[in-house]
């Protein structure tokens, strides 16, 4: 979850999302938009429950949802069977791009999507804060964040996220499992760290760990040896941009 000037932007919606939001004291009604990277269950299975809760809490404002074209069919199924009594519209915008493209803009944030290299159609998202003229004149630097979920390493990715303050990049495997990562269209610790170096980001967050990872100190060291300012994320972590 990304919070920008009090508004919430949910990136993927795995099972247990509502529980995690409650633990973090994040209000459901403040969600401005949802961004789904791809149609795999661990990134999507919490969506129906969240949509239903928003209806039960009486949401009336449109909810913008972005994701691959196939997500449209998922949302239509939900609306056909479970949307009775809802007072808000689900406004779905399909994402389809071969390079970085602007998909959402509101008062405080501009969101671009970019393609990732996974087994199925998959996109990453970049969020750039929009500052007022007064804030710019005072010397404030806009915050920025990029989210790269399941992806095999590829050269163009660093350009899509270039210069962001904080980059989240999946690091499913340790470096010795590079062949397995490539076969399953995922990344290793070193590949994620190299992307951070090439993109010139200030901080790298890694996650989406394989169940094979048992030594997190060794895992993190592989990242920090390449990009020192790396944090291995755990559930419930919170970071300021």
N, C-alpha and C positions, 0 to 999 in steps of 0.2 A: 504494500500500500504506500502510495506517495501522497503526502499532504502538502498542498500549495495554498498559502493564504487562507487556511481554514477549510478548503475544499479537498475532497478525497478522490484519488484516481487509483482504481484497482487494476493491477496487472496480473492476469490469470486468476483463476478462482478454483483452486483445488478443494478437495473434501476437507471439511473442518474450518473453512474460511470464516464462517460466522463465529465460531467458538474463539478463534484467534482474535477477531475484531473486538469481541467483548472483553477478552483479557487485556487488550491494549487500550480499552476505553475509547474506541473509535465509533462514532455514531453512523449507523447505516444510512440515515437520511442525508448525510453530507456527501455521499458518493455522487460525483458529477458525471463520471464516465467509467466504463469498464473496457479493458483492452485484453483480448485473448490472443495468445501467440500462435497456438495450433490446437488441433482437435485430438489431443491425447488426454485420457481420463485424469491423470494427475494434475492437469492444468485446467480442468473444466468441471469435474464432478460436483463441485460445490455451488455451481451457478443456479440450478433450479431452486435449491433451498433458499439462496439469497434473494432471488427474484420474488419468491413467495413471501418471504419475511417483509420485504419492502412494501408489498401489497397490503399485508396485514397491519403494518405500521401506518398505513394511510398515505403513502407517497402519492403526490399528484404531479410533480414535475417530470418532464420527459427524462428518460434514462438513455444515454447514448452508449451503444455497445459497438465495438470495433473488433474485427477478426477476419480470418479467411472466409471465403465464400461459403464453404460447407457449414459454417456456424449458423448461417441463415436458416438452414433446414432444422437445426437443433432448436433454435428459438421458435420457429413455427410450430414444432411439435409441442413445446412447452405452452405456447399460447393457445393451441387447440384443446389441450386437456386440463391445464392448471391455472389459467389466467382469469377465470371468472371472478368478478368482483374487484378486479384491479382498476385503480383510478389513474394510472400513469401509462404512457406509451413507451414501448421499447423501440427505440429508433436505431435500427441496425445499419451500419455502414460497412460493406465488405471491403477488405483490404486486398489489393492485388498490385504488386509493384516489383520491378526488377532493379530499382535503385531507390534512394531515399526520397520520400514524398510526404508533404504536409497533409495530415488527415483531420486534425482537430485544433481549433484555436478558440480560446475564451479570454476573459479579461486579464488573467495572470499567467497563462501558460500556452505554449505552442508545442504541439505534438507531431512528430514525424515518424513514419513507419519505414522499415527497411527490411529486405529479404534476409533470411537466415538459411543455412544449409543443413536441413534435417531430412529424415526419411519421408516426411510429408510436407505439404505447404506450411511454412512457418515464418513468422515475422518478429522482429525486434522493435522496440519503441524508444524514442528519444524525447525527453521533456526539457524544454528550454523556458526559463522564467521570463516573463515580459515585465519590465520595470517602467514605472512612470518617469516622466522627464525630470521631475524633482529628485527621484531616487538616483537616476543616472548622474545628475549634476552634483549630487552629494558624494559621488565616488563609489557607489555600490556596484558590485559586479553581479550580474544575474546568475542564479544558481542553475545547474544543469545536471541531468541524470539520464543514463541510458541503461536499458534492460535487454540483455541478450540471453534468451533461454536456450533450449536445446539446439545445438548447432555444431557441426563439424567446422574446424578451423578453415578459414579461407581469406585470401589477401584483402579483399575489398572491405571487410568488416571494420578494420581500424579506421577507414575513411568515414564510414557512416557514424561512428561515435567519437570522431576526432575532437579533442579539446573539452570534453565534458568533465565536470568536476568529479563525479562519482560514476563508475561503471560497474554494473552487476553483470558478471559473465559466468555461465555455468562452467564447472570444472568437475565433471563426473568421475574422471579417472586420474590416477597418478601417472607420471611420465612414462614409466615402464610399460604401461598399458596402452600406448599410443596406437598400436595396430587394432586393438579392440575398440578404442574410441572412434577410429576412422570407420571401422566396419559398421558401427552402430550410430554413426553420425552425431557423435558427441565430442567434447573437448577434454584435454588434460589440463593439469595444473599449469604446466609450462606454457602451453598454447594460450591459455587465458591471460597469463602474465605477459607474454610477448605482445598480445593484442593491446594490453594497457600501455606498454612501453611505446608501441608504434603509434597509438592514438594520442599520446601525450596527456593522459588523464591524471588527475591528482590522487585518486584513491580507487582501489579495486576491491570489490566485494565478490566472493566466490561462494557457490553453493551447488545444489542438485547433486549431492554426493552418491556415489555407488555404495551399495551395502557392503562392498568389499573393503571399504576404507575403515580401518580400525585404529590406525595411528595418525591422529589429526595433527600432531606436532610435526611429523615427517611430511604430511600432506601440505601443511602451511609453509614449511621451509622450502619446498620445491617452488612455491609461488614467490616467496619473499627473496629468494636467491636471484630471481629475475626482476621482480618489481617489489621493492621493500614495503611500500605502503599498501599491503594486502591484508584484508580481514576475512577469515573463514566464518561465514554467517551461521548462526544458530537460530532456531525458532524464537521469536519474541525480541530479537535484537532491534534497536532503534538507532538511527543515525541522522545527524544534522547535516544539511548541505550548505 
